[in-house]
Every structure is written in C-alpha cells, then in structure tokens.
Amino acid sequence: EQVKLGADLIILESMKMEIPIVAETDGTVIEVYCNEGDSVIEGQVLLMVDPD
C-alpha cells in the first residue's frame, strides 16, 4: 500500500488515549508485523515502509 509523508500508519491505544504513528516519508508498506488488538512493547517493529 502506498503512503504519503505524514499519513497515519497505525493508531496505538494506551490508557484510553490514541497515539498516531505517522509516515516519515512517502513510500510503500511492504510488511506489517502486528495485528489489530495485539499488545506491543517499546522499540518493537510494527511495520516496514520502503521509501520512494
């Protein structure tokens, strides 16, 4: 999937707060390493974007 700089990639939810993870560059999402509802930890790779 193509993404643009600043686009929301993932929305993390913690303590009823939503934290958007945004694209730092235009590119293509090539791999997603988590599923909706998964617990994640600090530093965990959630997805991979190949920059254009």
Helices and strands as residue ranges (DSSP letters): E 2-3, E 8-14, E 17-22, E 27-32, E 47-51
